Amino acid sequence: MRPVRLIVYSDYLCPWCYNASVRLRRLEEELGSDLVITWRSYLLRPAPKGERDAERFRAYTQSWLRPAEEEDSGTFRPWATDAAPPSHSVPAHVAAKAAATLGRDEFHRMHDALLYAYFAENRDISAAATLEEIWREQRLPAVEFARTEDPALRDEVLSDHVEAQTLGMTGVPAARFEGNEAFITGALPLAMYRRWIDRHLSASSLASSPRES
């Protein structure tokens, strides 16, 4: 049976993307090699737009309590520190792609840690110092953090975003199967993701089965 290859567009500053990630990562563990997920960048905040108002940002993070109430959710805590909010989306995506150059496991560790650091620990995941701390916490080789300075990775992040816009995506999380430009948007319940993927696994199995002559 051929594996199902799912492409997911997501942003590390999106609470609903966090929930989608928790659910899809669980299915990845359940299905093993039958499901291969590729995470691509979508930039809700493509560039810094000046200093963000701290009180307004804290008020916004109260909205995280809504995705926190869902089943199979991430861990959320409204902003309760003196740390500045992230200035933009790009640095976290570059750090994740840098981890991916080391291997799939390294990417998963960094990917999960970035979401937890922002939504549960209230850390500024746009700051280089914070990203380096997270990198070290995930026991990634310290010397390899320099990969985050590779302009090719930044270009890849921007290319992912342009691809999503070209496909017609206006929000995230959004997911599509490889080779199919049709996509679904939103953090689906775990059961719905499972049914959707199971249907494609069944179709893949039928397509790969030898036909009777």
N, C-alpha and C positions, 0 to 999 in steps of 0.2 A: 504494500500500500504506500502510495506516495504521501509525504507529509503535506499538511495544509500550511501554507505560508501566508501569514497575516501581517499586514503593514498597518501600523498605528501611528497616527499623528497626534502629538501631545505637547503640552508646555509644562514646565516645572513650576510655574506660578498659578496653575489652574487646579482648584480643589477637586473638580469633577474628574480631571485627568488622574488625580491621585487614586480616586475610587476605582476608575477603570483599570489602572495599573495593578491594584491589589487583586482584582478579580481575574484579570488576564494572566497575571503571574501565577495565580493558583492553578488555573487551567493548564498553563505551561508545565507546571510540576506534575499535574495529574496525567497529562497526555504524553509527556516525555518527547521522544523524537517525532511523534505524529503531528506536533504543532511547533512551528518555528515562527516566532514573532520578531519583526524588525521595527524598532522604534525610530520615528522620524520627527524632526523638529517643526513645531508651529510656534510662531512668536506672537504672543498676545501683547507683549511690550517690546517691540523690535529695537528700540533705542531709548536712552535716558531722555527724560523730558523735564529736566530741572529737578530741584529738590522736592520730594514728596511731603505733603503735610502729614505730620505724624499722627495727629488726633483723627484726622479724616481716615487715614489708613487703618488705625486701630478700630474705628467704627466699622469699616468695611470688613475686617476680619471676623466680626461677629457673625457674618453670613456663612462662615465656615461651619457653624453649628448645624446648618441644614444638611450638607453632605455627611457630616459626622453621625447623624441620626439614622442613616441608611444601613441596611445589613451589608456585611462584607465591605466595610468602609476602611479608609485610612485612619490614622491617628491625628486628630486636629486639636489645636489649642489656639484660641484667638490671641492675637499679638499682645504679649504681656511683658516685654522686655524693653530696654532702652536702645536696643540695636536698631539701626536704620532699616527701613524696608528695602527690598531689592530694587535696584534702579532700572533694570531691564532683564529680558529673558535670555539673551545670548550667552553670557558667561557659563551658566549652568549647563546649557546644551553642549558647549564646546568641551567642558570638563567630562561630560558623559561620553562624548565621541572619542576623547583622548583615552578614556578608560577602555573603550571598545577596541582600540588598536592593540591593547594588551591581551584581549581575549573576551569570550562571551561571558564567562563568570565574572570577570573584572567589571564589565559593563553593568551586569545585573546588580552587583554590589553597589556601585556608584549611583546607578539609576534609583534604586530603592532608598539609598541614604540621602540623596538630594531632596526627594519628596518629604522624607521624614524630618530632615533638618529644617526645612522651611515651615511646614505645617504643624509639626509637633514641638519643635524646639525653638521656633521663632528666630532662625538664623538668616542672615543676609547672604543668600546664595548667589548674589552677583559680585560679592567682594572676593578678590583673589585670595586674601588671607584665609577667609572662611572655606573656600573651595579647597585650598591646600590642606587645611585641618581635616576636612571630610575625607580627602584622598588618603591621608595618613591613617585616619581612623579605620578605613577599610583595608588597611595593610597593603595598599598598592605601593610599588617601589617608589620611594621618595624622589629619586633622581628622575623618574619618568614623568613627574608633574610638569616638567618643562614642555611636554607635548601639548599642553593647553595653549602654548604661545604659537603653535603652528597655524599660519594664516589659511592653510588648506582646509583645516577643520572648521574654521569660521565660515569659509566659503561653502562648505558642505551644509552647515546649519542653514545658511541663507538660501541655498539651493533647495533644501527640503521644504522650506516655507513657500518659496515660489511655486514648487511643484503642487503643494496643497492648494494654493490659490488658483492655479491653472485648472485643477480638477474641480474647482467650484466650492471648496470648503471655506466656510466663513466662521467656523468655530470648532472647538475640540472638547473632548476627545473625538476623533473620527477614525474609522477603521475600514480597510478594504482588503480583499484577497489579492494576492499577487497575480497579475495578468488580467485583472478586472478593475476598471476605473470606477465602478459603482461603489458607493461608500455609505456607511451608517454613521450618524453623529449622536453623541451623548454617551453617558456612562450607563450602559445597560445593566440590569440585574445579572448576577452570576448565572442563574438558570437560563436566561435568554442568550447570553454569550455561549453557554455550553451547547444549547440546542442549535444555534446558528453554526457553530464550528462542527458539531457532530454531523449535521446535514452535509456539510462540505467534505468531511472525512468519508462519509458513505458514498458520496458521488465520486470522490477520488478513487475509492476502492473499486467501484463498478467500472470506472474508466480504465483502471489498470489491470482488470481481470481479463484473461484470455477469452476470446469469443469462440463459441462452438462453430465448427465449419459445417 
